[in-house]
Amino acid sequence: MEKWLPVAATCVAGGLVALQAPINAVLARSVGSLPAAAVNFLCGTVALLALVLVIGQAGRLGDGIGVPWYYLIGGGLLGAVYVTTVLVSVRSLGAGGVTAATVAGQLTASVTADRLGILGLEERALTAPRLAGVLLLVVGTLLVVRA
């Protein structure tokens, strides 16, 4: 029962991410794909910095100095690749297709990372139910994109 709240919160956040693609696509029509991605990250950065200041954790930003460089820049770079790709692909796939492909890619990469125990994750076996979940999601993605 304790996992339901994080699952529900993540589902809501996922719904918001699904809205991000069409919102950014409209912006991209006015300013271009790369500038729209830049605006996306600029607004997100300002919002997060404001939140860090409000909750009083600005001093913790310096604690990242001891973290390997690839952890410091990796998330931002990967996010930039994702947002830019979505800005381009939403025009042909639609919001549903982009979201389905995103989730299928996320699950596939996540299950692989779990299996390998990389990036600080504890190694998890690739079980038949996990593999079936990935395959069903891939099939679902193909159905959403073809419709």
PyMOL commands that set and color helices and strands:
alter all, ss='L'
color gray80, all
select helices_A, chain A and resi 4-31+33-54+58-66+69-116+128-146
alter helices_A, ss='H'
color red, helices_A
deselect
rebuild
show_as cartoon
